[in-house]
Amino acid sequence: MREVLGNDQAFCRCVTNVEDAYALAVNSLPPSYIQVTRDEKYTQSHDFINRATIRGKYHPDNEKIRAEPNH
């Protein structure tokens, strides 16, 4: 999220908007319940959520925040 927010110059980076961006992105991802002992086990799991998926969730949610900011 830091990388994506850092590249979006038009996004207001006040605390409220950043927290909203995190919350909307996390809430739009499928739940993933994995007990892991190694990173390899998680990345090879069918519940693994890669960075591209997370980045893809950010943009539609960011438009919601721009349209109706909480500040």
PDB file with SEQRES, HELIX, SHEET and CRYST1 records, atoms N, CA, C and O in Angstrom:
SEQRES   1 A   71  MET ARG GLU VAL LEU GLY ASN ASP GLN ALA PHE CYS ARG          
SEQRES   2 A   71  CYS VAL THR ASN VAL GLU ASP ALA TYR ALA LEU ALA VAL          
SEQRES   3 A   71  ASN SER LEU PRO PRO SER TYR ILE GLN VAL THR ARG ASP          
SEQRES   4 A   71  GLU LYS TYR THR GLN SER HIS ASP PHE ILE ASN ARG ALA          
SEQRES   5 A   71  THR ILE ARG GLY LYS TYR HIS PRO ASP ASN GLU LYS ILE          
SEQRES   6 A   71  ARG ALA GLU PRO ASN HIS                                      
HELIX    1 AA1 ARG A    2  ASN A    7  1                                   6    
HELIX    2 AA2 VAL A   15  SER A   28  1                                  14    
HELIX    3 AA3 ASP A   39  THR A   43  1                                   5    
HELIX    4 AA4 ARG A   51  ALA A   67  1                                  17    
CRYST1    1.000    1.000    1.000  90.00  90.00  90.00 P 1           1          
ATOM      1  N   MET A   1       0.824  -1.184   0.000  1.00  0.00           N  
ATOM      2  CA  MET A   1       0.000   0.000   0.000  1.00  0.00           C  
ATOM      3  C   MET A   1       0.871   1.252   0.000  1.00  0.00           C  
ATOM      4  O   MET A   1       0.528   2.224  -0.673  1.00  0.00           O  
ATOM      5  N   ARG A   2       1.970   1.263   0.721  1.00  0.00           N  
ATOM      6  CA  ARG A   2       2.837   2.443   0.721  1.00  0.00           C  
ATOM      7  C   ARG A   2       3.337   2.747  -0.680  1.00  0.00           C  
ATOM      8  O   ARG A   2       3.378   3.903  -1.102  1.00  0.00           O  
ATOM      9  N   GLU A   3       3.711   1.708  -1.388  1.00  0.00           N  
ATOM     10  CA  GLU A   3       4.206   1.876  -2.757  1.00  0.00           C  
ATOM     11  C   GLU A   3       3.111   2.460  -3.651  1.00  0.00           C  
ATOM     12  O   GLU A   3       3.366   3.393  -4.412  1.00  0.00           O  
ATOM     13  N   VAL A   4       1.927   1.930  -3.564  1.00  0.00           N  
ATOM     14  CA  VAL A   4       0.822   2.382  -4.405  1.00  0.00           C  
ATOM     15  C   VAL A   4       0.411   3.801  -4.033  1.00  0.00           C  
ATOM     16  O   VAL A   4       0.223   4.640  -4.914  1.00  0.00           O  
ATOM     17  N   LEU A   5       0.271   4.077  -2.752  1.00  0.00           N  
ATOM     18  CA  LEU A   5      -0.093   5.424  -2.325  1.00  0.00           C  
ATOM     19  C   LEU A   5       0.993   6.433  -2.683  1.00  0.00           C  
ATOM     20  O   LEU A   5       0.694   7.577  -3.026  1.00  0.00           O  
ATOM     21  N   GLY A   6       2.229   6.016  -2.606  1.00  0.00           N  
ATOM     22  CA  GLY A   6       3.342   6.904  -2.945  1.00  0.00           C  
ATOM     23  C   GLY A   6       3.366   7.293  -4.409  1.00  0.00           C  
ATOM     24  O   GLY A   6       3.838   8.376  -4.755  1.00  0.00           O  
ATOM     25  N   ASN A   7       2.863   6.426  -5.272  1.00  0.00           N  
ATOM     26  CA  ASN A   7       2.851   6.701  -6.713  1.00  0.00           C  
ATOM     27  C   ASN A   7       1.634   7.490  -7.163  1.00  0.00           C  
ATOM     28  O   ASN A   7       1.595   7.953  -8.303  1.00  0.00           O  
ATOM     29  N   ASP A   8       0.649   7.654  -6.305  1.00  0.00           N  
ATOM     30  CA  ASP A   8      -0.587   8.356  -6.664  1.00  0.00           C  
ATOM     31  C   ASP A   8      -0.506   9.792  -6.165  1.00  0.00           C  
ATOM     32  O   ASP A   8      -0.845  10.074  -5.016  1.00  0.00           O  
ATOM     33  N   GLN A   9      -0.062  10.687  -7.017  1.00  0.00           N  
ATOM     34  CA  GLN A   9       0.141  12.082  -6.627  1.00  0.00           C  
ATOM     35  C   GLN A   9      -1.173  12.820  -6.374  1.00  0.00           C  
ATOM     36  O   GLN A   9      -1.175  13.824  -5.662  1.00  0.00           O  
ATOM     37  N   ALA A  10      -2.274  12.359  -6.926  1.00  0.00           N  
ATOM     38  CA  ALA A  10      -3.557  13.039  -6.786  1.00  0.00           C  
ATOM     39  C   ALA A  10      -4.290  12.660  -5.501  1.00  0.00           C  
ATOM     40  O   ALA A  10      -5.309  13.268  -5.173  1.00  0.00           O  
ATOM     41  N   PHE A  11      -3.791  11.672  -4.775  1.00  0.00           N  
ATOM     42  CA  PHE A  11      -4.472  11.188  -3.573  1.00  0.00           C  
ATOM     43  C   PHE A  11      -4.061  12.012  -2.367  1.00  0.00           C  
ATOM     44  O   PHE A  11      -2.870  12.197  -2.118  1.00  0.00           O  
ATOM     45  N   CYS A  12      -5.031  12.507  -1.621  1.00  0.00           N  
ATOM     46  CA  CYS A  12      -4.773  13.238  -0.373  1.00  0.00           C  
ATOM     47  C   CYS A  12      -4.271  12.237   0.662  1.00  0.00           C  
ATOM     48  O   CYS A  12      -4.946  11.250   0.951  1.00  0.00           O  
ATOM     49  N   ARG A  13      -3.102  12.486   1.212  1.00  0.00           N  
ATOM     50  CA  ARG A  13      -2.487  11.542   2.142  1.00  0.00           C  
ATOM     51  C   ARG A  13      -2.723  11.893   3.612  1.00  0.00           C  
ATOM     52  O   ARG A  13      -1.875  11.618   4.461  1.00  0.00           O  
ATOM     53  N   CYS A  14      -3.858  12.491   3.908  1.00  0.00           N  
ATOM     54  CA  CYS A  14      -4.168  12.739   5.321  1.00  0.00           C  
ATOM     55  C   CYS A  14      -4.394  11.384   5.997  1.00  0.00           C  
ATOM     56  O   CYS A  14      -4.657  10.387   5.325  1.00  0.00           O  
ATOM     57  N   VAL A  15      -4.292  11.356   7.297  1.00  0.00           N  
ATOM     58  CA  VAL A  15      -4.405  10.105   8.055  1.00  0.00           C  
ATOM     59  C   VAL A  15      -5.727   9.399   7.768  1.00  0.00           C  
ATOM     60  O   VAL A  15      -5.755   8.180   7.598  1.00  0.00           O  
ATOM     61  N   THR A  16      -6.803  10.146   7.713  1.00  0.00           N  
ATOM     62  CA  THR A  16      -8.125   9.544   7.494  1.00  0.00           C  
ATOM     63  C   THR A  16      -8.205   8.856   6.141  1.00  0.00           C  
ATOM     64  O   THR A  16      -8.684   7.725   6.057  1.00  0.00           O  
ATOM     65  N   ASN A  17      -7.749   9.507   5.085  1.00  0.00           N  
ATOM     66  CA  ASN A  17      -7.795   8.902   3.750  1.00  0.00           C  
ATOM     67  C   ASN A  17      -6.899   7.679   3.649  1.00  0.00           C  
ATOM     68  O   ASN A  17      -7.281   6.682   3.035  1.00  0.00           O  
ATOM     69  N   VAL A  18      -5.731   7.739   4.233  1.00  0.00           N  
ATOM     70  CA  VAL A  18      -4.819   6.589   4.193  1.00  0.00           C  
ATOM     71  C   VAL A  18      -5.432   5.407   4.937  1.00  0.00           C  
ATOM     72  O   VAL A  18      -5.384   4.278   4.449  1.00  0.00           O  
ATOM     73  N   GLU A  19      -5.999   5.652   6.095  1.00  0.00           N  
ATOM     74  CA  GLU A  19      -6.645   4.573   6.844  1.00  0.00           C  
ATOM     75  C   GLU A  19      -7.835   4.008   6.083  1.00  0.00           C  
ATOM     76  O   GLU A  19      -8.053   2.796   6.083  1.00  0.00           O  
ATOM     77  N   ASP A  20      -8.601   4.872   5.436  1.00  0.00           N  
ATOM     78  CA  ASP A  20      -9.724   4.404   4.616  1.00  0.00           C  
ATOM     79  C   ASP A  20      -9.228   3.548   3.456  1.00  0.00           C  
ATOM     80  O   ASP A  20      -9.843   2.532   3.134  1.00  0.00           O  
ATOM     81  N   ALA A  21      -8.127   3.944   2.826  1.00  0.00           N  
ATOM     82  CA  ALA A  21      -7.575   3.176   1.710  1.00  0.00           C  
ATOM     83  C   ALA A  21      -7.164   1.780   2.167  1.00  0.00           C  
ATOM     84  O   ALA A  21      -7.457   0.790   1.496  1.00  0.00           O  
ATOM     85  N   TYR A  22      -6.488   1.704   3.304  1.00  0.00           N  
ATOM     86  CA  TYR A  22      -6.100   0.402   3.855  1.00  0.00           C  
ATOM     87  C   TYR A  22      -7.333  -0.444   4.171  1.00  0.00           C  
ATOM     88  O   TYR A  22      -7.395  -1.619   3.808  1.00  0.00           O  
ATOM     89  N   ALA A  23      -8.298   0.148   4.840  1.00  0.00           N  
ATOM     90  CA  ALA A  23      -9.485  -0.600   5.257  1.00  0.00           C  
ATOM     91  C   ALA A  23     -10.267  -1.129   4.064  1.00  0.00           C  
ATOM     92  O   ALA A  23     -10.663  -2.295   4.048  1.00  0.00           O  
ATOM     93  N   LEU A  24     -10.493  -0.284   3.068  1.00  0.00           N  
ATOM     94  CA  LEU A  24     -11.244  -0.725   1.890  1.00  0.00           C  
ATOM     95  C   LEU A  24     -10.501  -1.820   1.124  1.00  0.00           C  
ATOM     96  O   LEU A  24     -11.113  -2.787   0.670  1.00  0.00           O  
ATOM     97  N   ALA A  25      -9.195  -1.669   0.982  1.00  0.00           N  
ATOM     98  CA  ALA A  25      -8.413  -2.685   0.265  1.00  0.00           C  
ATOM     99  C   ALA A  25      -8.457  -4.021   0.997  1.00  0.00           C  
ATOM    100  O   ALA A  25      -8.687  -5.059   0.375  1.00  0.00           O  
ATOM    101  N   VAL A  26      -8.242  -4.009   2.291  1.00  0.00           N  
ATOM    102  CA  VAL A  26      -8.234  -5.252   3.073  1.00  0.00           C  
ATOM    103  C   VAL A  26      -9.622  -5.898   3.071  1.00  0.00           C  
ATOM    104  O   VAL A  26      -9.742  -7.117   2.945  1.00  0.00           O  
ATOM    105  N   ASN A  27     -10.656  -5.088   3.210  1.00  0.00           N  
ATOM    106  CA  ASN A  27     -12.013  -5.631   3.239  1.00  0.00           C  
ATOM    107  C   ASN A  27     -12.451  -6.209   1.901  1.00  0.00           C  
ATOM    108  O   ASN A  27     -13.347  -7.053   1.860  1.00  0.00           O  
ATOM    109  N   SER A  28     -11.839  -5.773   0.811  1.00  0.00           N  
ATOM    110  CA  SER A  28     -12.233  -6.288  -0.497  1.00  0.00           C  
ATOM    111  C   SER A  28     -11.464  -7.555  -0.890  1.00  0.00           C  
ATOM    112  O   SER A  28     -11.767  -8.175  -1.909  1.00  0.00           O  
ATOM    113  N   LEU A  29     -10.475  -7.935  -0.086  1.00  0.00           N  
ATOM    114  CA  LEU A  29      -9.725  -9.165  -0.345  1.00  0.00           C  
ATOM    115  C   LEU A  29     -10.449 -10.354   0.275  1.00  0.00           C  
ATOM    116  O   LEU A  29     -11.132 -10.205   1.288  1.00  0.00           O  
ATOM    117  N   PRO A  30     -10.303 -11.530  -0.325  1.00  0.00           N  
ATOM    118  CA  PRO A  30     -10.928 -12.710   0.276  1.00  0.00           C  
ATOM    119  C   PRO A  30     -10.229 -13.078   1.581  1.00  0.00           C  
ATOM    120  O   PRO A  30      -9.030 -12.837   1.725  1.00  0.00           O  
ATOM    121  N   PRO A  31     -10.952 -13.652   2.526  1.00  0.00           N  
ATOM    122  CA  PRO A  31     -10.306 -14.056   3.776  1.00  0.00           C  
ATOM    123  C   PRO A  31      -9.287 -15.156   3.507  1.00  0.00           C  
ATOM    124  O   PRO A  31      -9.473 -15.998   2.628  1.00  0.00           O  
ATOM    125  N   SER A  32      -8.228 -15.130   4.267  1.00  0.00           N  
ATOM    126  CA  SER A  32      -7.148 -16.094   4.076  1.00  0.00           C  
ATOM    127  C   SER A  32      -6.682 -16.568   5.446  1.00  0.00           C  
ATOM    128  O   SER A  32      -6.021 -15.829   6.174  1.00  0.00           O  
ATOM    129  N   TYR A  33      -7.024 -17.788   5.790  1.00  0.00           N  
ATOM    130  CA  TYR A  33      -6.685 -18.336   7.092  1.00  0.00           C  
ATOM    131  C   TYR A  33      -5.637 -19.424   6.922  1.00  0.00           C  
ATOM    132  O   TYR A  33      -5.939 -20.554   6.540  1.00  0.00           O  
ATOM    133  N   ILE A  34      -4.394 -19.050   7.215  1.00  0.00           N  
ATOM    134  CA  ILE A  34      -3.290 -19.994   7.036  1.00  0.00           C  
ATOM    135  C   ILE A  34      -2.384 -19.910   8.256  1.00  0.00           C  
ATOM    136  O   ILE A  34      -2.016 -18.819   8.693  1.00  0.00           O  
ATOM    137  N   GLN A  35      -2.036 -21.044   8.790  1.00  0.00           N  
ATOM    138  CA  GLN A  35      -1.026 -21.086   9.836  1.00  0.00           C  
ATOM    139  C   GLN A  35       0.269 -21.484   9.140  1.00  0.00           C  
ATOM    140  O   GLN A  35       0.375 -22.578   8.586  1.00  0.00           O  
ATOM    141  N   VAL A  36       1.233 -20.608   9.172  1.00  0.00           N  
ATOM    142  CA  VAL A  36       2.473 -20.885   8.450  1.00  0.00           C  
ATOM    143  C   VAL A  36       3.662 -20.898   9.388  1.00  0.00           C  
ATOM    144  O   VAL A  36       3.693 -20.208  10.407  1.00  0.00           O  
ATOM    145  N   THR A  37       4.619 -21.690   9.018  1.00  0.00           N  
ATOM    146  CA  THR A  37       5.888 -21.716   9.729  1.00  0.00           C  
ATOM    147  C   THR A  37       7.021 -21.230   8.835  1.00  0.00           C  
ATOM    148  O   THR A  37       8.115 -20.929   9.312  1.00  0.00           O  
ATOM    149  N   ARG A  38       6.748 -21.155   7.526  1.00  0.00           N  
ATOM    150  CA  ARG A  38       7.742 -20.669   6.562  1.00  0.00           C  
ATOM    151  C   ARG A  38       7.036 -19.842   5.489  1.00  0.00           C  
ATOM    152  O   ARG A  38       5.881 -20.110   5.160  1.00  0.00           O  
ATOM    153  N   ASP A  39       7.718 -18.850   4.948  1.00  0.00           N  
ATOM    154  CA  ASP A  39       7.155 -18.038   3.863  1.00  0.00           C  
ATOM    155  C   ASP A  39       6.819 -18.897   2.650  1.00  0.00           C  
ATOM    156  O   ASP A  39       5.813 -18.663   1.979  1.00  0.00           O  
ATOM    157  N   GLU A  40       7.662 -19.893   2.368  1.00  0.00           N  
ATOM    158  CA  GLU A  40       7.433 -20.757   1.201  1.00  0.00           C  
ATOM    159  C   GLU A  40       6.080 -21.458   1.290  1.00  0.00           C  
ATOM    160  O   GLU A  40       5.380 -21.601   0.288  1.00  0.00           O  
ATOM    161  N   LYS A  41       5.724 -21.887   2.479  1.00  0.00           N  
ATOM    162  CA  LYS A  41       4.461 -22.593   2.667  1.00  0.00           C  
ATOM    163  C   LYS A  41       3.290 -21.667   2.341  1.00  0.00           C  
ATOM    164  O   LYS A  41       2.313 -22.102   1.733  1.00  0.00           O  
ATOM    165  N   TYR A  42       3.377 -20.404   2.735  1.00  0.00           N  
ATOM    166  CA  TYR A  42       2.316 -19.443   2.461  1.00  0.00           C  
ATOM    167  C   TYR A  42       2.249 -19.094   0.976  1.00  0.00           C  
ATOM    168  O   TYR A  42       1.163 -19.087   0.396  1.00  0.00           O  
ATOM    169  N   THR A  43       3.376 -18.808   0.360  1.00  0.00           N  
ATOM    170  CA  THR A  43       3.370 -18.390  -1.046  1.00  0.00           C  
ATOM    171  C   THR A  43       2.933 -19.509  -1.981  1.00  0.00           C  
ATOM    172  O   THR A  43       2.512 -19.231  -3.104  1.00  0.00           O  
ATOM    173  N   GLN A  44       3.019 -20.749  -1.557  1.00  0.00           N  
ATOM    174  CA  GLN A  44       2.595 -21.868  -2.386  1.00  0.00           C  
ATOM    175  C   GLN A  44       1.180 -22.338  -2.049  1.00  0.00           C  
ATOM    176  O   GLN A  44       0.664 -23.266  -2.672  1.00  0.00           O  
ATOM    177  N   SER A  45       0.568 -21.707  -1.081  1.00  0.00           N  
ATOM    178  CA  SER A  45      -0.780 -22.078  -0.662  1.00  0.00           C  
ATOM    179  C   SER A  45      -1.813 -21.548  -1.659  1.00  0.00           C  
ATOM    180  O   SER A  45      -1.565 -20.546  -2.329  1.00  0.00           O  
ATOM    181  N   HIS A  46      -2.954 -22.204  -1.760  1.00  0.00           N  
ATOM    182  CA  HIS A  46      -4.025 -21.731  -2.637  1.00  0.00           C  
ATOM    183  C   HIS A  46      -4.668 -20.452  -2.082  1.00  0.00           C  
ATOM    184  O   HIS A  46      -5.402 -19.773  -2.802  1.00  0.00           O  
ATOM    185  N   ASP A  47      -4.403 -20.116  -0.815  1.00  0.00           N  
ATOM    186  CA  ASP A  47      -4.926 -18.896  -0.200  1.00  0.00           C  
ATOM    187  C   ASP A  47      -3.980 -17.703  -0.325  1.00  0.00           C  
ATOM    188  O   ASP A  47      -4.278 -16.621   0.179  1.00  0.00           O  
ATOM    189  N   PHE A  48      -2.852 -17.894  -0.985  1.00  0.00           N  
ATOM    190  CA  PHE A  48      -1.872 -16.814  -1.125  1.00  0.00           C  
ATOM    191  C   PHE A  48      -2.454 -15.667  -1.951  1.00  0.00           C  
ATOM    192  O   PHE A  48      -3.046 -15.899  -3.005  1.00  0.00           O  
ATOM    193  N   ILE A  49      -2.286 -14.434  -1.477  1.00  0.00           N  
ATOM    194  CA  ILE A  49      -2.736 -13.243  -2.191  1.00  0.00           C  
ATOM    195  C   ILE A  49      -1.488 -12.470  -2.614  1.00  0.00           C  
ATOM    196  O   ILE A  49      -0.748 -11.962  -1.771  1.00  0.00           O  
ATOM    197  N   ASN A  50      -1.261 -12.385  -3.921  1.00  0.00           N  
ATOM    198  CA  ASN A  50      -0.039 -11.741  -4.402  1.00  0.00           C  
ATOM    199  C   ASN A  50      -0.183 -10.220  -4.452  1.00  0.00           C  
ATOM    200  O   ASN A  50      -1.278  -9.680  -4.292  1.00  0.00           O  
ATOM    201  N   ARG A  51       0.937  -9.545  -4.676  1.00  0.00           N  
ATOM    202  CA  ARG A  51       0.957  -8.075  -4.683  1.00  0.00           C  
ATOM    203  C   ARG A  51       0.109  -7.493  -5.800  1.00  0.00           C  
ATOM    204  O   ARG A  51      -0.522  -6.452  -5.617  1.00  0.00           O  
ATOM    205  N   ALA A  52       0.084  -8.138  -6.939  1.00  0.00           N  
ATOM    206  CA  ALA A  52      -0.710  -7.620  -8.062  1.00  0.00           C  
ATOM    207  C   ALA A  52      -2.194  -7.589  -7.708  1.00  0.00           C  
ATOM    208  O   ALA A  52      -2.899  -6.652  -8.081  1.00  0.00           O  
ATOM    209  N   THR A  53      -2.663  -8.586  -7.006  1.00  0.00           N  
ATOM    210  CA  THR A  53      -4.068  -8.618  -6.573  1.00  0.00           C  
ATOM    211  C   THR A  53      -4.352  -7.475  -5.614  1.00  0.00           C  
ATOM    212  O   THR A  53      -5.381  -6.807  -5.722  1.00  0.00           O  
ATOM    213  N   ILE A  54      -3.454  -7.252  -4.688  1.00  0.00           N  
ATOM    214  CA  ILE A  54      -3.632  -6.169  -3.724  1.00  0.00           C  
ATOM    215  C   ILE A  54      -3.619  -4.822  -4.430  1.00  0.00           C  
ATOM    216  O   ILE A  54      -4.456  -3.966  -4.147  1.00  0.00           O  
ATOM    217  N   ARG A  55      -2.680  -4.629  -5.344  1.00  0.00           N  
ATOM    218  CA  ARG A  55      -2.630  -3.372  -6.104  1.00  0.00           C  
ATOM    219  C   ARG A  55      -3.905  -3.162  -6.904  1.00  0.00           C  
ATOM    220  O   ARG A  55      -4.386  -2.034  -7.010  1.00  0.00           O  
ATOM    221  N   GLY A  56      -4.457  -4.218  -7.464  1.00  0.00           N  
ATOM    222  CA  GLY A  56      -5.679  -4.129  -8.248  1.00  0.00           C  
ATOM    223  C   GLY A  56      -6.881  -3.715  -7.419  1.00  0.00           C  
ATOM    224  O   GLY A  56      -7.811  -3.099  -7.938  1.00  0.00           O  
ATOM    225  N   LYS A  57      -6.871  -4.047  -6.143  1.00  0.00           N  
ATOM    226  CA  LYS A  57      -7.967  -3.663  -5.251  1.00  0.00           C  
ATOM    227  C   LYS A  57      -7.881  -2.194  -4.863  1.00  0.00           C  
ATOM    228  O   LYS A  57      -8.897  -1.580  -4.537  1.00  0.00           O  
ATOM    229  N   TYR A  58      -6.711  -1.640  -4.893  1.00  0.00           N  
ATOM    230  CA  TYR A  58      -6.516  -0.271  -4.438  1.00  0.00           C  
ATOM    231  C   TYR A  58      -7.222   0.750  -5.325  1.00  0.00           C  
ATOM    232  O   TYR A  58      -7.906   1.635  -4.812  1.00  0.00           O  
ATOM    233  N   HIS A  59      -7.072   0.645  -6.626  1.00  0.00           N  
ATOM    234  CA  HIS A  59      -7.558   1.697  -7.516  1.00  0.00           C  
ATOM    235  C   HIS A  59      -9.063   1.933  -7.465  1.00  0.00           C  
ATOM    236  O   HIS A  59      -9.469   3.089  -7.346  1.00  0.00           O  
ATOM    237  N   PRO A  60      -9.909   0.925  -7.547  1.00  0.00           N  
ATOM    238  CA  PRO A  60     -11.346   1.196  -7.427  1.00  0.00           C  
ATOM    239  C   PRO A  60     -11.716   1.779  -6.060  1.00  0.00           C  
ATOM    240  O   PRO A  60     -12.582   2.650  -5.972  1.00  0.00           O  
ATOM    241  N   ASP A  61     -11.075   1.309  -5.015  1.00  0.00           N  
ATOM    242  CA  ASP A  61     -11.353   1.806  -3.677  1.00  0.00           C  
ATOM    243  C   ASP A  61     -10.886   3.247  -3.521  1.00  0.00           C  
ATOM    244  O   ASP A  61     -11.528   4.039  -2.832  1.00  0.00           O  
ATOM    245  N   ASN A  62      -9.778   3.586  -4.153  1.00  0.00           N  
ATOM    246  CA  ASN A  62      -9.259   4.943  -4.089  1.00  0.00           C  
ATOM    247  C   ASN A  62     -10.250   5.928  -4.707  1.00  0.00           C  
ATOM    248  O   ASN A  62     -10.391   7.053  -4.228  1.00  0.00           O  
ATOM    249  N   GLU A  63     -10.922   5.512  -5.752  1.00  0.00           N  
ATOM    250  CA  GLU A  63     -11.921   6.381  -6.383  1.00  0.00           C  
ATOM    251  C   GLU A  63     -13.081   6.660  -5.418  1.00  0.00           C  
ATOM    252  O   GLU A  63     -13.629   7.763  -5.411  1.00  0.00           O  
ATOM    253  N   LYS A  64     -13.448   5.683  -4.620  1.00  0.00           N  
ATOM    254  CA  LYS A  64     -14.494   5.881  -3.617  1.00  0.00           C  
ATOM    255  C   LYS A  64     -14.071   6.935  -2.601  1.00  0.00           C  
ATOM    256  O   LYS A  64     -14.870   7.788  -2.213  1.00  0.00           O  
ATOM    257  N   ILE A  65     -12.821   6.875  -2.175  1.00  0.00           N  
ATOM    258  CA  ILE A  65     -12.319   7.815  -1.190  1.00  0.00           C  
ATOM    259  C   ILE A  65     -12.260   9.225  -1.784  1.00  0.00           C  
ATOM    260  O   ILE A  65     -12.615  10.194  -1.115  1.00  0.00           O  
ATOM    261  N   ARG A  66     -11.816   9.340  -3.026  1.00  0.00           N  
ATOM    262  CA  ARG A  66     -11.769  10.657  -3.683  1.00  0.00           C  
ATOM    263  C   ARG A  66     -13.158  11.244  -3.831  1.00  0.00           C  
ATOM    264  O   ARG A  66     -13.337  12.450  -3.665  1.00  0.00           O  
ATOM    265  N   ALA A  67     -14.139  10.420  -4.140  1.00  0.00           N  
ATOM    266  CA  ALA A  67     -15.499  10.898  -4.360  1.00  0.00           C  
ATOM    267  C   ALA A  67     -16.166  11.327  -3.051  1.00  0.00           C  
ATOM    268  O   ALA A  67     -16.942  12.282  -3.025  1.00  0.00           O  
ATOM    269  N   GLU A  68     -15.855  10.608  -1.964  1.00  0.00           N  
ATOM    270  CA  GLU A  68     -16.484  10.912  -0.674  1.00  0.00           C  
ATOM    271  C   GLU A  68     -15.458  10.842   0.454  1.00  0.00           C  
ATOM    272  O   GLU A  68     -15.491   9.912   1.259  1.00  0.00           O  
ATOM    273  N   PRO A  69     -14.541  11.819   0.521  1.00  0.00           N  
ATOM    274  CA  PRO A  69     -13.553  11.789   1.604  1.00  0.00           C  
ATOM    275  C   PRO A  69     -14.201  12.030   2.959  1.00  0.00           C  
ATOM    276  O   PRO A  69     -15.239  12.686   3.049  1.00  0.00           O  
ATOM    277  N   ASN A  70     -13.597  11.508   3.997  1.00  0.00           N  
ATOM    278  CA  ASN A  70     -14.138  11.653   5.349  1.00  0.00           C  
ATOM    279  C   ASN A  70     -13.550  12.848   6.099  1.00  0.00           C  
ATOM    280  O   ASN A  70     -13.606  12.901   7.328  1.00  0.00           O  
ATOM    281  N   HIS A  71     -12.998  13.785   5.375  1.00  0.00           N  
ATOM    282  CA  HIS A  71     -12.458  14.976   6.060  1.00  0.00           C  
ATOM    283  C   HIS A  71     -13.085  16.225   5.514  1.00  0.00           C  
ATOM    284  O   HIS A  71     -12.761  17.325   5.962  1.00  0.00           O  
TER     285      HIS A  71                                                      
END                                                                             
